Amino acid sequence: FLTTNVSSPSELSGALDDKKHQVCVIDLIGAVKGKTISSQVSALLNPQDIDIPVVVLAQVNALSDKVEIYDIGVDDLIDSSISSAELIARCRKAIYHNLAMLQISSKLTDATKTARDAIVNSGELETNIEFFLAMQNCDNIDQLGQLFFASIQRYGLSCSLQMRSTMA
């Protein structure tokens, strides 16, 4: 991983604004005693306001503190006793989960647009089906042409057609 080390909230904000990072790791091991981990994270940033996962390194013993940290939007809480290999693996997991959520969100947006288009354009579908059903009753090309022109008028289009033949 390429890293950017920061030591103040303003530096952190600047580093997050450049959009080059894939995960934000906040090291609170040995942080200020007497303050909750969630209040220390909240003083730095609001995890729900950034687009990348937030991972916190801290020594937390109470389950209520862990729940509070997750409730503010932190993606993972990592205990100080883990190895650096596991830390990297968990950061990668957070990145992959974030990418998966972005892809799902994109697919959901596409599906919503498609559904909306289908609802809005249902009148066009009806026009097309009516044309194909009615063309079965046409006895000649003139009737088919008249049916075609009537159908495209429903789309707000108008046109003319001139047919010429070399046959008498």
C-alpha positions in Angstrom: 0.0 0.0 0.0 1.1 3.5 -0.6 0.4 5.5 2.5 -0.1 9.1 3.6 0.6 9.7 7.3 -1.2 12.6 8.8 -1.3 13.9 12.4 -4.1 16.5 12.4 -7.7 16.7 11.3 -6.9 19.3 8.7 -4.2 17.1 7.2 -6.6 14.2 7.2 -9.3 16.2 5.4 -6.8 17.3 2.8 -5.6 13.7 2.3 -9.2 12.5 1.9 -10.1 15.3 -0.5 -7.5 14.2 -3.1 -9.4 11.0 -3.7 -6.2 8.9 -4.1 -6.8 6.7 -1.1 -8.7 3.4 -0.9 -8.9 3.1 2.8 -8.5 5.3 5.9 -6.8 3.7 8.8 -6.9 5.6 12.1 -4.4 4.5 14.7 -5.7 5.2 18.1 -3.5 2.7 20.0 -2.1 4.7 22.9 -4.6 7.5 22.3 -5.9 10.0 24.8 -7.1 8.1 27.9 -10.5 9.0 29.3 -12.1 9.7 25.9 -14.1 7.1 24.1 -12.7 5.8 20.8 -15.9 6.9 19.0 -15.5 10.5 20.2 -11.9 10.5 19.1 -12.9 9.2 15.6 -15.7 11.7 15.4 -13.3 14.5 16.2 -11.3 13.5 13.2 -14.0 12.8 10.6 -17.5 11.5 10.1 -17.0 8.1 8.6 -20.4 8.3 6.9 -19.4 11.4 4.9 -16.5 9.8 3.1 -16.5 7.3 0.2 -13.8 5.0 1.4 -13.8 2.5 4.3 -12.6 3.6 7.7 -10.6 1.2 9.8 -9.7 1.9 13.4 -6.8 0.4 15.3 -7.5 0.6 19.0 -7.6 -1.3 22.2 -11.3 -1.7 23.1 -12.5 -4.2 25.7 -16.2 -3.3 26.3 -18.7 -4.6 23.7 -20.8 -1.4 24.1 -17.7 0.7 23.0 -17.3 -1.6 19.9 -21.0 -1.2 19.0 -20.7 2.6 19.4 -17.8 2.7 17.1 -19.6 0.7 14.4 -22.7 2.8 14.9 -20.8 6.0 13.9 -19.9 4.3 10.5 -16.5 2.7 11.1 -16.1 -0.3 8.7 -13.7 -2.3 10.9 -12.2 -2.2 14.4 -8.9 -3.9 14.7 -7.3 -4.8 18.0 -3.7 -3.9 18.7 -2.7 -7.5 19.2 -3.1 -8.6 15.5 -0.2 -9.1 13.1 0.6 -6.7 10.3 -0.3 -9.4 7.8 -3.8 -9.6 9.3 -4.1 -5.8 9.3 -3.3 -5.7 5.6 -5.8 -8.5 4.9 -8.6 -6.8 6.8 -7.8 -3.5 5.0 -8.1 -5.3 1.7 -11.3 -6.9 2.8 -12.7 -3.4 3.6 -11.6 -2.1 0.2 -13.2 -5.1 -1.6 -16.5 -4.7 0.3 -16.5 -1.0 -0.6 -15.9 -1.8 -4.3 -18.7 -4.4 -4.2 -21.1 -1.9 -2.6 -20.2 0.6 -5.3 -20.9 -1.9 -8.0 -24.2 -3.0 -6.4 -25.2 0.6 -6.1 -24.4 1.2 -9.8 -26.4 -1.8 -10.9 -29.3 -0.7 -8.7 -29.2 2.7 -10.3 -29.2 1.1 -13.8 -32.0 -1.2 -12.8 -34.1 1.7 -11.5 -33.5 3.7 -14.7 -34.5 0.7 -16.8 -37.7 0.1 -14.8 -38.6 3.8 -14.9 -38.0 3.8 -18.7 -40.2 0.7 -19.1 -43.0 2.3 -17.2 -42.7 5.6 -19.0 -42.4 4.0 -22.4 -45.2 1.4 -21.9 -47.3 3.4 -24.3 -44.7 2.9 -27.0 -44.7 -0.8 -26.4 -48.5 -0.8 -26.7 -48.2 1.1 -30.0 -45.7 -1.4 -31.4 -47.7 -4.4 -30.4 -50.9 -2.9 -31.9 -48.9 -2.3 -35.2 -47.7 -5.9 -35.4 -51.1 -7.3 -34.6 -52.9 -5.1 -37.1 -50.4 -5.8 -39.9 -51.8 -9.3 -40.1 -55.1 -7.9 -41.4 -53.4 -5.8 -44.2 -54.3 -7.1 -47.7 -51.7 -5.0 -49.6 -48.7 -2.7 -49.2 -50.9 0.4 -49.3 -52.9 -0.7 -46.2 -49.6 -1.6 -44.5 -48.2 1.8 -45.3 -51.3 3.6 -43.9 -51.0 1.5 -40.7 -47.3 2.4 -40.4 -48.0 6.1 -40.7 -50.8 6.0 -38.2 -48.5 4.2 -35.8 -45.6 6.6 -36.0 -48.0 9.6 -35.5 -48.5 8.2 -31.9 -44.8 9.0 -31.4 -45.3 12.5 -32.5 -43.6 11.9 -35.9 -44.8 12.6 -39.3 -43.4 11.7 -42.7 -44.3 11.0 -46.2 -43.4 8.2 -48.6 -43.2 8.3 -52.3 -43.1 4.9 -54.0 -42.2 4.4 -57.6 -42.1 1.3 -59.6 -40.8 0.4 -63.0 -43.6 -2.0 -63.5 -46.8 -0.8 -65.1 
